[in-house]
Amino acid sequence: MRSWLVLLCCLLLGAPVLAAGELPPFESAVRARAEKESREVSQALLRFYETRGFQPAWFSYDGAVRPQVDQFLAALREAESEGLWPERYHRSALEDSLRRLSLEGEPEDAWMSVELRLTSSFLTYASHLLSGQVASQRIPWRTKPPGAVVLAAVMEGALASGDLRTTLRSFSPTHEGFVRLREALARYRAIAAAGGWPLVPEGGPLERGMRDPRVAVLRERLRVTGDLPAAPEERLLYPGAPSVSSMVLVGDLVRAAMEVAPESPREPVPEDLYDAKLEEAVKRFQRRQGLEVDGKVGAGTLEALRVPVEERIAQLLVNLERWRQAPRELEPRYVMVNLPAFELEAVERGRTVLRMPVIIGEPDWSTPVLADEVEYLVLHPEWNVPGKITQEEVLPKLREDAGAAEALGLTVIDKATGQAVDARTVDWNALGEGPLSYRFAQAPGESNPLGQVKFIFPNPYSIYLHDTPNPALFTKANRAFSHGCVRVSEPAKLADFMLRGHEGWTEASLAAEMEKAGTPRRVQLPAPVPVYLLYWTAFVDAEGRVAFRRDLYARDPEVRRALAVNPVPTTRG
């Protein structure tokens, strides 16, 4: 019976008639191609063609090209705007192969190879749009890559959509953070195409009132990125734009220009004079870079001014990739911490309702990237000293002076009995390298490192959010001072956000409770609140400015190496 069905299908579809037991040529080609692909693409390719009865998708059996081919190639030409590299998906090779198919002398079945290369290219591109192209072990926080069944269904749906190009675009993240960063990429590539920006020459500090040839270069540098407003009569163009048709409107420049009050006509300021407007422009630049905002070009600001546009483009590509790793749908209420920006924001129904500076782990005690849920908070927490801090900081001090425990405000507790012991009765130098028989704790109080509240989300790193008795550190530009936990600057406001809907607690009552002494008190949240600790070294801030941060934990290079097939385009002449 099956042989008659195969014969009928072959006759109807125009495929060659087969001998008994022989695989159709196209099915044979599919299976051979699958053996050459990566595991993910191989499984998806087989699943796709099995589901459609091994019928071709891009060609008919006589080799005629279907409209979806042109749609897909048009989509690949736009891959660069997504922060991906079209040649990673063999765009040029596919176009060349399609041109050769029309030439005389090509084998009749040459279309099969092109068909399967198109499918392989589509599956790879769709997978990268949906979940990124970097291996999962390189980025701790990521969505699960689509499996073979999902990818096959995605491809079938896209081909049937009637507009494959638009469908592929819909696979990209829709979160505002990704969309704005993608727009920033286009903007910075336009800057590069227009010649980039000048690098301010090395030298001593620059500040208001000084005259120096380097100031003229500084002005030009800040004009390019819109930090220095153009004069009213100047066109809002990137330097070097050859014509109106190639103009690129600079959003930052428009915003900066609006901040400057109109003035009466006057003599133009000498280009080499560091005046008040230039000082304000430097401050804008410093805010975008997360630097100390003093309006002076010191060592840190000069270093940031000397980063070429190509490096900033690479930074944008790395962070676009991080967004592709992220969950597509975030919950209605959540807390997000951007570690390199030292900032926390609480979001409700897509709107940021709370934003505050935070302190994170110093480089040797880096705060991990993770996603979890805050389940409860503890008022007047006791601090149980983590094992790593015990080994690296507490024990060395006790071995020098057993009285250090009291000086540090620590209680020594025997793990076996749970009873407190006098640190002076223990020979700390005699302890071996094995598991320690004691743990250390600090009672609630003004000097407790956790402050008056901690927010608990179970995780393998023993990381949580908490208050701090040392709020002065929040005024620093670089706030990497902790042992990995995240210290928050406004704990009562964050607790109020977490406890929304919990009877008996308000921001005022929480603040009052935290002001007085007390014993540890656990407060369960009405519902768990998702918390995301993320690592964005490039983003668009709340004011719509393209912002960059120092790669504090040196995590960008690893992603850049993994994206080696997607190099930064060389656009300078």
VMD Tcl script that draws the C-alpha trace (Angstrom):
set ca {
  {0.00 0.00 0.00}
  {2.78 2.42 1.00}
  {4.57 1.97 -2.34}
  {1.42 2.99 -4.22}
  {1.10 6.12 -2.06}
  {4.74 7.01 -2.70}
  {4.25 6.52 -6.43}
  {1.10 8.67 -6.40}
  {2.84 11.45 -4.45}
  {5.79 11.40 -6.79}
  {3.53 11.68 -9.83}
  {1.50 14.52 -8.31}
  {4.56 16.49 -7.13}
  {6.65 15.93 -10.18}
  {9.25 13.89 -8.28}
  {11.06 10.96 -9.92}
  {9.49 7.46 -9.67}
  {11.50 5.21 -7.29}
  {12.45 1.58 -7.29}
  {11.07 -0.50 -4.41}
  {12.84 0.28 -1.10}
  {14.75 3.24 -2.51}
  {14.72 6.54 -0.58}
  {13.52 9.53 -2.58}
  {16.54 11.61 -3.67}
  {15.46 14.62 -1.65}
  {14.90 12.63 1.56}
  {18.28 11.02 1.05}
  {19.84 14.50 0.63}
  {18.12 15.73 3.80}
  {19.47 12.86 5.89}
  {22.96 13.28 4.46}
  {22.92 17.01 5.20}
  {21.70 16.43 8.77}
  {24.80 14.36 9.50}
  {27.00 17.40 8.73}
  {25.17 19.89 10.95}
  {25.48 20.70 14.63}
  {23.28 18.62 16.89}
  {20.71 21.38 17.39}
  {20.36 22.21 13.68}
  {20.55 18.56 12.63}
  {17.62 17.55 14.83}
  {15.55 20.58 13.83}
  {16.28 20.05 10.12}
  {15.16 16.43 10.25}
  {12.09 17.30 12.28}
  {11.12 20.05 9.84}
  {11.28 17.86 6.75}
  {9.75 14.81 8.44}
  {6.77 16.92 9.47}
  {6.20 18.07 5.90}
  {6.70 14.60 4.39}
  {10.14 15.47 3.00}
  {8.78 18.07 0.64}
  {11.10 20.99 -0.16}
  {10.25 24.37 1.36}
  {12.22 26.86 -0.74}
  {11.98 25.19 -4.19}
  {9.53 23.07 -6.13}
  {10.72 19.71 -7.46}
  {11.52 21.26 -10.82}
  {13.93 23.69 -9.13}
  {11.70 26.77 -9.29}
  {12.47 29.30 -6.53}
  {9.65 30.20 -4.15}
  {9.04 33.80 -2.96}
  {10.14 32.98 0.59}
  {13.75 32.77 -0.61}
  {13.92 36.47 -1.45}
  {12.15 37.30 1.82}
  {14.70 35.34 3.82}
  {17.70 36.88 2.05}
  {16.24 40.33 2.69}
  {15.93 39.43 6.38}
  {19.56 38.26 6.47}
  {20.67 41.58 5.00}
  {19.15 43.20 8.11}
  {20.84 40.83 10.57}
  {23.53 43.42 11.24}
  {20.92 45.80 12.66}
  {20.12 43.09 15.24}
  {23.75 42.98 16.31}
  {24.33 39.76 14.34}
  {26.61 39.14 11.37}
  {24.87 38.18 8.09}
  {27.81 36.09 6.90}
  {27.47 33.88 9.98}
  {24.39 32.63 8.10}
  {26.17 32.44 4.72}
  {24.15 35.21 3.08}
  {26.64 35.97 0.29}
  {27.31 32.28 -0.41}
  {23.57 31.62 -0.68}
  {23.09 34.52 -3.09}
  {25.98 33.25 -5.25}
  {24.56 29.72 -5.26}
  {21.14 30.98 -6.31}
  {22.69 32.94 -9.20}
  {24.58 29.84 -10.35}
  {21.39 27.77 -10.43}
  {20.22 29.78 -13.44}
  {23.38 29.01 -15.41}
  {23.59 26.26 -17.99}
  {25.63 23.23 -17.02}
  {24.43 23.12 -13.41}
  {23.15 19.66 -12.36}
  {19.36 19.26 -12.31}
  {19.39 18.43 -8.61}
  {21.72 21.33 -7.61}
  {18.73 23.09 -6.05}
  {18.64 20.41 -3.31}
  {21.93 21.55 -1.85}
  {20.82 25.19 -1.87}
  {17.45 24.21 -0.33}
  {19.14 22.52 2.59}
  {21.66 25.31 3.09}
  {18.79 27.80 3.22}
  {17.05 25.69 5.86}
  {20.23 25.33 7.90}
  {20.79 29.08 7.69}
  {17.22 29.85 8.73}
  {17.28 27.49 11.71}
  {20.58 28.93 12.93}
  {19.48 32.54 12.50}
  {16.10 31.94 14.16}
  {17.79 30.19 17.08}
  {20.17 33.12 17.56}
  {17.34 35.66 17.43}
  {15.32 33.66 19.94}
  {17.98 32.86 22.53}
  {21.37 34.21 21.46}
  {24.38 32.62 19.87}
  {26.72 32.30 22.86}
  {26.96 28.89 24.52}
  {24.93 28.63 27.72}
  {27.93 28.05 29.99}
  {29.34 31.45 29.04}
  {26.35 33.45 30.29}
  {24.84 32.28 33.60}
  {21.46 33.95 33.09}
  {19.77 32.89 29.88}
  {16.64 31.52 28.35}
  {16.55 27.86 27.39}
  {17.56 27.49 23.72}
  {14.66 26.34 21.53}
  {14.69 22.60 20.90}
  {14.32 20.82 17.57}
  {10.52 20.62 17.79}
  {10.18 24.32 18.55}
  {12.63 25.41 15.84}
  {10.94 23.22 13.24}
  {7.54 24.65 14.16}
  {8.95 28.19 14.11}
  {10.27 27.68 10.60}
  {7.05 26.14 9.32}
  {5.04 29.03 10.77}
  {7.40 31.63 9.35}
  {7.25 30.14 5.84}
  {3.46 30.03 6.01}
  {3.15 33.58 7.33}
  {3.28 35.29 3.95}
  {5.81 37.77 5.33}
  {8.84 35.84 6.47}
  {10.93 38.96 6.96}
  {8.49 40.50 9.46}
  {8.05 37.16 11.23}
  {11.80 36.82 11.73}
  {11.94 40.35 13.13}
  {9.33 39.34 15.71}
  {11.73 36.73 17.13}
  {13.93 39.47 18.61}
  {13.37 40.58 22.22}
  {10.67 43.20 22.58}
  {11.81 44.53 25.96}
  {12.38 48.28 25.85}
  {15.95 47.80 27.07}
  {16.79 45.71 23.98}
  {14.92 47.94 21.52}
  {16.66 51.09 22.76}
  {20.05 49.41 22.70}
  {19.46 48.24 19.12}
  {18.65 51.83 18.15}
  {21.84 52.95 19.89}
  {23.81 50.45 17.80}
  {22.48 52.01 14.59}
  {23.39 55.44 15.90}
  {26.93 54.52 16.84}
  {27.48 52.76 13.53}
  {26.37 55.97 11.82}
  {28.95 57.86 13.88}
  {31.60 55.37 12.78}
  {30.54 55.67 9.14}
  {30.90 59.45 9.38}
  {34.48 59.13 10.62}
  {34.03 58.43 14.32}
  {35.09 60.89 16.98}
  {38.51 62.36 17.75}
  {40.41 60.96 20.72}
  {41.32 63.68 23.20}
  {45.15 63.71 23.42}
  {46.75 62.45 26.60}
  {47.93 65.04 29.06}
  {47.19 66.65 32.39}
  {43.77 67.52 33.84}
  {41.50 70.00 32.10}
  {38.94 72.17 33.86}
  {36.86 75.30 33.55}
  {38.79 78.47 32.86}
  {41.75 76.77 31.15}
  {42.90 77.41 27.58}
  {44.58 74.48 25.89}
  {44.70 73.11 22.30}
  {43.32 69.84 23.68}
  {40.12 71.67 24.67}
  {39.23 72.16 20.98}
  {39.48 68.39 20.47}
  {37.38 67.83 23.59}
  {34.67 70.09 22.17}
  {34.58 68.15 18.91}
  {34.51 64.83 20.78}
  {31.49 65.88 22.86}
  {29.64 67.38 19.90}
  {29.69 64.05 18.09}
  {27.82 62.23 20.85}
  {25.54 65.17 21.61}
  {26.92 65.93 25.05}
  {27.88 69.43 23.91}
  {24.91 71.27 22.38}
  {25.41 72.75 18.96}
  {24.96 76.47 18.50}
  {21.39 77.34 17.39}
  {22.48 78.08 13.84}
  {24.34 74.78 13.48}
  {22.74 71.76 11.83}
  {22.20 68.83 14.17}
  {24.42 66.54 12.16}
  {27.22 64.18 12.91}
  {30.54 65.64 11.75}
  {31.49 64.58 8.26}
  {27.96 63.96 7.00}
  {28.27 64.70 3.26}
  {24.68 65.59 2.46}
  {21.19 66.10 3.81}
  {20.23 62.62 2.59}
  {22.87 61.05 4.85}
  {22.04 63.12 7.97}
  {21.71 61.30 11.28}
  {19.66 63.08 13.91}
  {21.30 62.87 17.31}
  {18.80 62.36 20.13}
  {21.29 63.21 22.86}
  {22.20 66.43 21.06}
  {18.56 67.47 20.82}
  {18.03 66.83 24.53}
  {21.21 68.68 25.46}
  {20.29 71.65 23.28}
  {16.90 71.90 25.00}
  {18.64 72.17 28.36}
  {20.43 75.37 27.37}
  {18.49 78.62 27.69}
  {18.49 80.94 24.65}
  {21.10 83.65 24.83}
  {21.59 86.95 23.13}
  {23.97 86.96 20.16}
  {27.56 87.28 21.25}
  {31.08 86.59 20.15}
  {31.74 82.86 19.70}
  {33.66 81.20 22.50}
  {37.23 80.35 21.48}
  {37.47 76.64 20.71}
  {40.40 76.20 23.06}
  {38.64 77.79 26.08}
  {37.14 75.50 28.72}
  {33.99 77.53 29.46}
  {30.85 76.87 31.55}
  {28.95 75.19 28.67}
  {31.79 72.81 28.05}
  {31.91 72.02 31.76}
  {28.20 71.09 31.65}
  {28.86 68.95 28.57}
  {31.61 67.08 30.42}
  {29.18 66.48 33.28}
  {26.66 65.00 30.85}
  {29.36 62.72 29.49}
  {30.41 61.70 33.01}
  {26.83 60.80 33.94}
  {26.54 58.59 30.87}
  {29.77 56.83 31.81}
  {28.96 56.42 35.51}
  {31.94 58.59 36.50}
  {32.27 61.13 39.28}
  {30.35 64.16 38.02}
  {32.65 67.11 38.65}
  {32.91 68.68 35.17}
  {36.67 68.17 35.10}
  {38.68 65.99 32.72}
  {40.76 63.96 35.13}
  {42.37 60.59 34.53}
  {39.14 58.55 34.60}
  {37.19 60.90 32.34}
  {40.11 61.18 29.92}
  {40.34 57.40 29.70}
  {36.63 57.20 28.80}
  {36.98 60.01 26.24}
  {39.75 58.06 24.51}
  {37.67 54.93 23.91}
  {37.13 54.73 20.11}
  {33.68 54.30 18.60}
  {34.52 50.76 17.44}
  {35.02 49.71 21.05}
  {31.67 51.19 22.03}
  {30.02 49.31 19.15}
  {31.59 46.08 20.41}
  {30.21 46.86 23.88}
  {26.74 47.36 22.41}
  {26.96 44.01 20.58}
  {27.92 42.18 23.78}
  {24.97 43.61 25.66}
  {22.50 42.95 22.86}
  {23.60 39.35 23.10}
  {22.92 39.41 26.85}
  {19.39 40.63 26.16}
  {18.82 37.70 23.80}
  {19.73 35.40 26.69}
  {17.12 37.02 28.95}
  {13.55 35.82 29.60}
  {11.20 37.27 27.01}
  {8.41 37.95 29.49}
  {9.15 39.62 32.82}
  {6.63 39.46 35.63}
  {4.26 42.38 36.40}
  {6.30 43.20 39.54}
  {10.03 42.62 39.88}
  {13.29 44.05 41.13}
  {16.23 44.41 38.76}
  {19.81 45.27 39.68}
  {22.30 46.32 37.02}
  {25.60 45.42 38.66}
  {28.02 47.58 36.59}
  {25.67 50.58 37.02}
  {25.38 50.04 40.81}
  {21.65 50.65 40.50}
  {18.42 48.92 41.55}
  {15.01 49.56 40.09}
  {11.64 48.19 41.18}
  {9.19 47.77 38.32}
  {5.42 47.48 38.44}
  {3.37 46.88 35.29}
  {6.19 48.04 33.08}
  {6.80 51.27 35.02}
  {9.80 51.93 37.25}
  {8.34 52.97 40.62}
  {11.55 52.96 42.61}
  {15.19 53.53 41.71}
  {18.16 53.63 44.07}
  {21.96 53.27 44.19}
  {23.38 50.01 45.49}
  {26.72 48.61 46.58}
  {27.89 45.34 45.02}
  {30.77 42.92 45.43}
  {34.30 44.06 44.85}
  {36.08 42.28 41.95}
  {37.61 39.59 44.18}
  {34.15 38.95 45.70}
  {32.05 39.45 42.58}
  {28.27 39.46 42.80}
  {26.88 36.68 40.58}
  {24.41 37.12 37.74}
  {21.21 35.30 38.63}
  {17.42 35.29 38.62}
  {15.41 34.25 41.67}
  {12.51 35.28 43.91}
  {12.52 37.16 47.21}
  {10.37 35.09 49.57}
  {10.69 36.93 52.86}
  {12.61 39.62 54.68}
  {14.19 39.67 58.12}
  {14.03 42.75 60.33}
  {16.90 43.23 62.79}
  {18.88 40.37 61.20}
  {21.71 38.47 62.82}
  {24.78 38.18 60.63}
  {26.05 34.65 60.21}
  {29.55 35.06 58.85}
  {29.93 33.16 55.53}
  {32.59 30.46 55.30}
  {34.79 32.29 52.83}
  {34.89 35.43 54.99}
  {35.59 33.25 58.02}
  {38.56 31.57 56.34}
  {40.05 34.62 54.67}
  {39.38 37.40 57.17}
  {38.19 36.24 60.61}
  {40.51 33.29 61.33}
  {43.75 35.14 60.40}
  {42.83 37.85 62.93}
  {41.95 35.31 65.63}
  {45.27 33.54 65.10}
  {47.01 36.83 65.82}
  {44.77 37.77 68.73}
  {41.91 35.67 70.12}
  {40.40 38.86 71.49}
  {39.69 40.01 67.93}
  {36.31 38.24 68.02}
  {35.07 40.59 70.71}
  {36.58 43.61 68.95}
  {34.76 42.58 65.77}
  {31.50 42.13 67.67}
  {31.39 38.40 66.83}
  {30.04 35.56 68.91}
  {31.81 32.21 68.54}
  {29.33 29.31 68.46}
  {30.20 25.63 68.80}
  {28.48 23.87 65.89}
  {28.07 20.63 67.84}
  {26.30 22.14 70.87}
  {24.98 25.40 69.49}
  {26.40 27.14 72.54}
  {28.49 30.30 72.58}
  {32.10 29.87 73.66}
  {34.81 32.28 74.73}
  {37.15 32.81 71.76}
  {40.08 32.99 74.17}
  {39.54 29.36 75.20}
  {40.19 28.10 71.66}
  {43.67 27.54 70.24}
  {42.98 28.95 66.78}
  {46.50 28.19 65.55}
  {46.03 24.50 66.30}
  {42.99 24.12 64.06}
  {43.61 22.04 60.95}
  {42.56 22.71 57.38}
  {39.41 20.55 57.62}
  {35.85 21.67 58.41}
  {35.72 24.23 61.20}
  {33.97 23.25 64.44}
  {32.82 26.79 65.06}
  {30.73 29.40 63.33}
  {30.63 33.13 63.88}
  {27.63 35.42 64.27}
  {27.00 39.05 65.02}
  {23.91 40.13 66.92}
  {21.50 42.74 65.52}
  {22.57 46.29 66.16}
  {23.90 49.51 64.72}
  {27.23 47.98 63.68}
  {25.76 44.81 62.14}
  {26.93 44.65 58.47}
  {23.39 43.76 57.36}
  {21.87 46.87 58.85}
  {18.25 46.58 59.94}
  {16.78 44.40 57.17}
  {17.76 41.74 54.67}
  {15.79 40.37 51.72}
  {16.09 36.63 51.21}
  {15.98 34.72 47.92}
  {17.43 31.19 48.21}
  {20.40 30.68 45.89}
  {23.61 28.62 45.87}
  {25.78 31.72 46.35}
  {24.26 32.83 49.70}
  {23.68 36.24 48.13}
  {20.89 38.57 49.23}
  {19.89 42.24 49.36}
  {20.34 44.08 52.63}
  {20.64 47.37 54.49}
  {24.03 48.74 55.63}
  {25.30 50.71 58.63}
  {27.66 52.67 56.35}
  {25.46 54.76 53.99}
  {28.28 57.18 53.15}
  {29.58 54.74 50.54}
  {26.51 55.33 48.37}
  {27.91 58.72 47.36}
  {30.87 57.07 45.60}
  {30.81 56.65 41.81}
  {32.41 53.19 42.04}
  {30.39 51.26 44.62}
  {32.04 47.83 44.57}
  {32.76 47.37 48.27}
  {30.84 44.29 49.48}
  {31.66 40.60 49.76}
  {29.10 39.79 47.07}
  {25.77 40.76 48.59}
  {23.89 43.82 47.34}
  {23.52 46.67 49.82}
  {20.54 48.95 49.15}
  {20.41 52.67 49.94}
  {16.69 52.91 50.74}
  {15.77 49.67 52.51}
  {12.46 50.90 53.96}
  {11.18 51.89 50.50}
  {12.28 48.57 49.02}
  {10.63 46.67 51.89}
  {7.44 48.65 51.32}
  {7.51 47.65 47.63}
  {8.08 44.00 48.55}
  {5.34 43.96 51.21}
  {2.69 45.69 49.10}
  {-0.58 44.06 50.10}
  {0.69 42.88 53.49}
  {-1.61 44.18 56.22}
  {0.02 46.16 58.99}
  {3.10 47.38 57.13}
  {3.71 50.72 55.44}
  {6.88 52.53 54.51}
  {6.52 54.69 57.63}
  {5.97 51.75 59.98}
  {8.88 49.88 58.42}
  {11.17 52.88 58.83}
  {10.06 53.25 62.45}
  {10.67 49.56 63.15}
  {14.12 49.77 61.62}
  {15.01 52.76 63.78}
  {14.63 50.87 67.04}
  {16.56 47.93 68.43}
  {15.06 44.49 68.21}
  {15.57 40.77 67.77}
  {15.40 39.03 64.37}
  {11.88 39.02 62.97}
  {10.92 37.17 59.80}
  {8.21 38.73 57.61}
  {6.81 36.59 54.80}
  {5.95 38.43 51.59}
  {2.33 38.28 50.38}
  {3.73 36.83 47.15}
  {7.30 36.14 46.01}
  {8.91 39.05 44.16}
  {11.23 38.13 41.27}
  {14.71 39.60 41.51}
  {17.23 39.81 38.68}
  {20.91 40.55 39.19}
  {22.14 41.46 35.72}
  {25.31 42.65 34.05}
  {24.78 45.41 31.50}
  {27.89 47.39 30.57}
  {25.96 49.25 27.87}
  {22.34 50.36 28.12}
  {20.00 53.27 27.49}
  {19.20 55.03 30.75}
  {15.89 56.40 32.05}
  {16.51 59.72 30.26}
  {17.09 57.99 26.95}
  {20.88 58.51 26.94}
  {23.24 55.83 25.70}
  {25.19 54.83 28.80}
  {28.34 52.79 29.26}
  {29.88 51.31 32.38}
  {33.26 49.88 33.22}
  {33.48 46.11 32.87}
  {34.09 45.75 36.59}
  {34.31 41.95 36.63}
  {36.00 41.62 33.19}
  {33.08 39.60 31.81}
  {32.78 41.30 28.42}
  {35.90 39.79 26.81}
  {34.60 36.24 27.24}
  {31.39 37.10 25.42}
  {33.33 38.97 22.73}
  {35.51 35.90 22.15}
  {32.40 33.76 21.84}
  {31.08 36.25 19.29}
  {34.28 36.05 17.23}
  {32.20 35.09 14.18}
  {30.45 38.44 14.61}
  {33.31 40.99 14.51}
  {32.80 44.73 14.86}
  {32.37 46.12 11.32}
  {35.27 48.27 10.19}
  {33.49 51.36 8.92}
  {36.18 54.00 9.16}
  {37.83 55.16 5.98}
}
mol new
graphics top color blue
foreach p $ca { graphics top sphere $p radius 0.5 }
foreach p [lrange $ca 0 end-1] q [lrange $ca 1 end] { graphics top cylinder $p $q radius 0.2 }
display resetview
